[in-house]
Amino acid sequence: MYEYLLLFHSWFRWLVLILATVNILMLITIPFTADSIHSKLIWFYDQFFGYQFFMGLTMWLFASPIVKVIFSNWKLIFNEYIYFFWGVQHPLTMTIALGVWHSFSAKARRTVSVKKYLMGIAFSTLLVLPAIPWPWLNIGRNLFRWYL
């Protein structure tokens, strides 16, 4: 199960980042109306970000072999960066990013504010980017996972 979740989690990352980029560019360049393509793209961003988060949370709580090691010995978090990243930094940053997105999204829906949507997507994306395990980091993973 872990391998399937990791595969989907890896690919959903790209959907979330692409949707964030497209939404930011569209909110900057095209006038916003509630029934336009903007609202559909923002809805897709919201959904895929949520699915991505819950796949990651499911892996973190139930399936990740690294987190199982951390749960058995919490002191590892302070001794090795790989355990700190997967045990604390990655899940905490992603949780904060999702919270930032949802708080801005709720404010934007109440006031129909393009600026709030734009700030929410931009800030959440800025939080997500450093928490992704890029391949050039010592805790890095492949950009595209092609196998189980």
Stockholm file with secondary structure:
# STOCKHOLM 1.0

chainA/1-148         MYEYLLLFHSWFRWLVLILATVNILMLITIPFTADSIHSKLIWFYDQFFGYQFFMGLTMWLFASPIVKVIFSNWKLIFNEYIYFFWGVQHPLTMTIALGVWHSFSAKARRTVSVKKYLMGIAFSTLLVLPAIPWPWLNIGRNLFRWYL
#=GR chainA/1-148 SS CHHHHHHHHHHHHHHHHHHHHHHHHHHHHSCCCTTSHHHHHHHHHHHHHHHHHHHHHHIIIIICHHHHHHHHCTTHHHHCHHHHIIIIIHHHHHHHHHHHHHHHHHHHHHHTCHHHHHHHHHHHHHHHHHHSCCTTSTTCCCSSCCCC
#=GC SS_cons         CHHHHHHHHHHHHHHHHHHHHHHHHHHHHSCCCTTSHHHHHHHHHHHHHHHHHHHHHHIIIIICHHHHHHHHCTTHHHHCHHHHIIIIIHHHHHHHHHHHHHHHHHHHHHHTCHHHHHHHHHHHHHHHHHHSCCTTSTTCCCSSCCCC
//
